[in-house]
């Protein structure tokens, strides 16, 4: 009699468990897992490039961020929908939808990173002559070096360079009339701050400028009004926030020296 009751209770327990699983929706075979969203490359077609950073030491997250910022600005020249992504610790992925196959793109993007140079240059050389010239073109300031970078390095006109910059970013301040201004704030390393203090003291006494040379051109030459001793530099000008952000990204990129190799390049036709 006890055996029959035990079997009866066991059957009821199994039935209860099956009902519970059915109510909770467990074990349903007709539900499919969510599919990952397709990239714009798959839909619209375009170019996909993957780069590996070639160096013994894995770059820091800050260096990767600097590289991505600069590449992102570069690829927007090709497509406003282009994106640059960190794929792994040493691989960056570039997707540029809607453009045709162009092998030159690979080299152009590598050159954007590898050719980045950053120099702060004194206005005058040791002989008292100008290291760069100033002009106005289409209402905008234009600068041109009077000496090569090698000559400027040799005669001691380079104040600080890539390794002396710790950080750079666009900031927002207000003037006396509460108008918004967008200067670029730069923080120097200890060694960079010491060198910059000496240079700005001399420049302020002589009412001179200091040129900022990045990516093969002078991007700004602000007036020096006072000696800067704390390593915190502010570049003021008639900038929009986007222009200030671009300048800050160029400065950050200039302090990041990295070699790249292309590990994948492909062009996708896209779906119709």
C-alpha positions as CSV (number, residue, x, y, z in Angstrom):
1,X,0.0,0.0,0.0
2,X,2.8,2.4,0.8
3,X,4.6,1.6,-2.5
4,X,1.5,2.5,-4.5
5,X,1.1,5.8,-2.6
6,X,4.8,6.6,-3.2
7,X,4.5,6.0,-6.9
8,X,1.3,8.1,-7.0
9,X,3.1,11.0,-5.3
10,X,6.1,10.7,-7.6
11,X,3.9,10.8,-10.7
12,X,2.1,13.9,-9.3
13,X,5.5,15.6,-8.5
14,X,6.8,15.0,-12.1
15,X,3.6,16.3,-13.6
16,X,3.8,19.5,-11.4
17,X,7.4,20.1,-12.5
18,X,6.5,19.7,-16.2
19,X,3.6,22.2,-15.8
20,X,5.9,24.7,-14.0
21,X,8.5,24.5,-16.7
22,X,5.8,25.0,-19.3
23,X,4.5,28.1,-17.5
24,X,7.9,29.6,-17.1
25,X,8.7,29.0,-20.8
26,X,11.8,26.9,-20.2
27,X,13.0,24.5,-22.8
28,X,11.2,26.2,-25.7
29,X,12.9,25.2,-29.0
30,X,11.0,27.7,-31.2
31,X,12.8,30.8,-29.8
32,X,15.9,31.9,-31.7
33,X,18.7,33.9,-30.1
34,X,18.9,37.5,-31.0
35,X,21.1,38.2,-34.1
36,X,23.8,40.8,-33.8
37,X,23.1,44.1,-35.6
38,X,24.8,44.3,-39.0
39,X,27.4,47.0,-39.4
40,X,27.0,49.8,-41.9
41,X,29.7,48.2,-44.1
42,X,27.5,45.1,-44.5
43,X,24.5,47.2,-45.5
44,X,25.9,50.1,-47.5
45,X,29.2,48.6,-48.6
46,X,32.5,50.3,-48.1
47,X,36.0,49.8,-46.9
48,X,37.1,47.9,-43.8
49,X,40.7,48.2,-42.5
50,X,42.3,46.6,-39.5
51,X,45.6,47.8,-38.1
52,X,47.9,46.1,-35.5
53,X,50.2,48.3,-33.4
54,X,53.8,47.2,-33.9
55,X,55.8,47.8,-30.7
56,X,57.3,45.7,-27.9
57,X,55.0,47.2,-25.3
58,X,51.2,47.2,-25.6
59,X,50.1,50.9,-25.8
60,X,48.2,52.4,-22.9
61,X,44.4,53.1,-23.0
62,X,45.3,56.8,-23.3
63,X,47.5,56.2,-26.3
64,X,44.8,54.1,-28.0
65,X,42.3,56.8,-27.3
66,X,44.6,59.5,-28.9
67,X,45.1,57.3,-32.0
68,X,41.3,56.7,-32.3
69,X,40.6,60.4,-32.0
70,X,43.0,61.4,-34.7
71,X,41.9,58.6,-37.1
72,X,38.2,59.4,-36.5
73,X,38.8,63.0,-37.6
74,X,40.7,61.7,-40.7
75,X,38.1,59.2,-41.8
76,X,35.3,61.7,-41.6
77,X,36.9,63.3,-44.7
78,X,35.8,60.1,-46.5
79,X,32.4,59.6,-44.9
80,X,30.4,61.2,-42.1
81,X,29.3,57.7,-41.1
82,X,32.9,56.3,-40.7
83,X,33.9,54.8,-37.4
84,X,37.1,53.9,-35.7
85,X,36.9,51.2,-33.0
86,X,39.3,49.5,-30.6
87,X,39.0,45.8,-31.5
88,X,41.6,44.5,-29.0
89,X,44.6,45.7,-27.0
90,X,46.7,46.2,-30.1
91,X,44.2,46.2,-33.0
92,X,42.2,49.1,-34.3
93,X,39.3,48.6,-36.8
94,X,38.3,51.3,-39.3
95,X,34.9,51.1,-41.1
96,X,34.2,53.6,-43.9
97,X,30.7,53.0,-45.4
98,X,29.6,54.1,-48.8
99,X,33.0,54.6,-50.5
100,X,34.6,52.7,-53.4
101,X,37.7,50.4,-53.2
102,X,40.8,52.5,-52.8
103,X,44.2,51.0,-51.9
104,X,45.7,54.4,-51.2
105,X,43.4,54.7,-48.1
106,X,45.5,52.2,-46.2
107,X,48.7,54.2,-46.6
108,X,47.0,57.5,-45.9
109,X,45.6,56.3,-42.6
110,X,49.0,54.9,-41.5
111,X,50.7,58.1,-42.4
112,X,48.2,60.0,-40.3
113,X,49.4,58.2,-37.3
114,X,53.1,57.5,-38.0
115,X,54.0,61.0,-39.4
116,X,52.6,62.8,-36.4
117,X,55.2,65.3,-35.0
118,X,54.7,67.8,-32.3
119,X,57.1,70.8,-31.7
120,X,56.8,74.1,-29.8
121,X,59.1,76.5,-31.6
122,X,60.5,79.8,-30.4
123,X,59.8,82.7,-32.7
124,X,63.5,83.7,-33.2
125,X,66.6,81.6,-33.5
126,X,69.9,82.3,-31.7
127,X,71.0,84.7,-34.4
128,X,67.9,86.9,-33.8
129,X,66.1,86.0,-37.1
130,X,62.6,84.7,-37.3
131,X,62.1,80.9,-37.4
132,X,58.7,81.3,-39.1
133,X,56.8,83.9,-41.1
134,X,53.3,85.2,-40.6
135,X,50.7,86.2,-43.2
136,X,47.0,86.6,-43.7
137,X,45.3,84.4,-46.4
138,X,41.6,84.7,-47.0
139,X,41.2,86.5,-43.6
140,X,42.9,83.7,-41.7
141,X,46.4,83.6,-40.2
142,X,48.9,81.6,-42.1
143,X,52.4,80.5,-41.0
144,X,55.4,79.1,-42.8
145,X,58.7,77.8,-41.4
146,X,61.8,79.7,-42.5
147,X,64.0,76.8,-41.5
148,X,63.7,73.0,-41.6
149,X,62.8,71.0,-38.5
150,X,66.3,69.5,-38.5
151,X,67.8,73.1,-38.5
152,X,65.5,74.2,-35.7
153,X,66.6,71.2,-33.6
154,X,70.2,71.9,-34.3
155,X,70.1,75.6,-33.3
156,X,68.1,75.0,-30.2
157,X,64.8,76.6,-31.3
158,X,62.7,73.6,-30.4
159,X,61.3,74.3,-26.9
160,X,59.4,71.1,-26.2
161,X,58.3,68.2,-28.3
162,X,56.1,65.1,-28.3
163,X,57.3,63.5,-25.0
164,X,56.9,66.7,-23.0
165,X,53.1,66.8,-23.3
166,X,51.1,65.0,-20.7
167,X,47.6,65.9,-21.8
168,X,45.6,68.2,-24.1
169,X,41.8,68.9,-24.2
170,X,39.3,71.5,-25.4
171,X,37.8,73.5,-22.6
172,X,34.9,76.0,-22.1
173,X,35.4,79.3,-20.3
174,X,33.5,82.6,-20.2
175,X,34.8,86.1,-20.7
176,X,33.8,89.3,-18.9
177,X,30.7,89.6,-21.0
178,X,29.8,85.9,-20.3
179,X,30.5,84.9,-23.8
180,X,31.7,81.3,-24.3
181,X,35.3,80.8,-25.4
182,X,36.9,77.5,-26.3
183,X,40.6,77.4,-25.5
184,X,42.8,74.3,-25.6
185,X,44.4,73.4,-22.3
186,X,47.7,71.6,-22.3
187,X,49.4,70.0,-19.4
188,X,53.2,69.4,-19.6
189,X,55.4,66.9,-17.9
190,X,57.8,68.1,-15.2
191,X,60.7,68.3,-17.6
192,X,58.5,69.9,-20.2
193,X,57.2,72.5,-17.7
194,X,60.8,73.5,-16.7
195,X,61.8,74.0,-20.4
196,X,58.6,75.9,-21.2
197,X,59.0,78.2,-18.2
198,X,62.4,79.4,-19.5
199,X,61.1,79.9,-23.0
200,X,57.9,81.7,-22.0
201,X,59.9,84.1,-19.7
202,X,62.0,85.1,-22.7
203,X,59.1,85.3,-25.1
204,X,57.0,87.5,-22.7
205,X,59.9,89.9,-22.2
206,X,60.3,90.3,-26.0
207,X,56.6,90.2,-26.9
208,X,57.1,87.1,-29.0
209,X,55.0,84.2,-30.1
210,X,55.6,80.4,-29.8
211,X,54.6,78.3,-32.7
212,X,52.9,74.9,-32.3
213,X,54.0,72.7,-35.2
214,X,52.0,69.4,-35.7
215,X,51.6,67.1,-38.6
216,X,53.9,69.0,-41.0
217,X,52.5,72.5,-40.4
218,X,52.2,75.3,-37.9
219,X,48.7,75.0,-36.5
220,X,48.8,77.9,-34.1
221,X,51.3,80.6,-32.9
222,X,49.8,82.2,-29.8
223,X,51.2,85.4,-28.2
224,X,53.1,84.8,-24.9
225,X,51.9,87.4,-22.3
226,X,53.5,85.9,-19.1
227,X,56.0,83.3,-17.9
228,X,54.3,79.9,-17.4
229,X,55.8,78.0,-14.5
230,X,53.2,75.4,-13.7
231,X,53.3,73.4,-16.9
232,X,49.6,74.3,-17.7
233,X,49.3,76.0,-21.0
234,X,46.2,77.6,-22.6
235,X,45.9,78.3,-26.3
236,X,43.3,80.9,-26.8
237,X,41.9,82.0,-30.2
238,X,38.8,82.4,-32.2
239,X,37.9,78.7,-32.0
240,X,34.6,76.9,-32.2
241,X,34.5,73.9,-29.8
242,X,34.9,71.5,-32.7
243,X,38.1,73.4,-33.8
244,X,39.5,73.4,-30.3
245,X,38.7,69.7,-29.9
246,X,40.5,69.0,-33.2
247,X,43.5,71.0,-32.2
248,X,43.7,69.2,-28.9
249,X,43.3,65.8,-30.6
250,X,46.2,66.7,-33.0
251,X,48.4,67.7,-30.0
252,X,47.5,64.4,-28.2
253,X,48.2,62.5,-31.3
254,X,51.5,64.3,-31.8
255,X,52.8,62.9,-28.5
256,X,51.9,59.3,-29.4
257,X,54.6,57.7,-31.5
258,X,53.4,54.4,-32.8
259,X,54.1,52.1,-35.8
260,X,51.2,50.2,-37.5
261,X,50.9,47.4,-39.9
262,X,47.7,46.6,-41.9
263,X,46.5,43.1,-41.2
264,X,43.3,43.2,-43.2
265,X,41.9,45.4,-46.0
266,X,38.7,44.6,-47.8
267,X,36.0,46.3,-49.7
268,X,32.4,45.1,-49.4
269,X,29.8,45.7,-52.1
270,X,26.9,45.9,-49.6
271,X,23.4,44.6,-49.8
272,X,20.7,45.8,-52.2
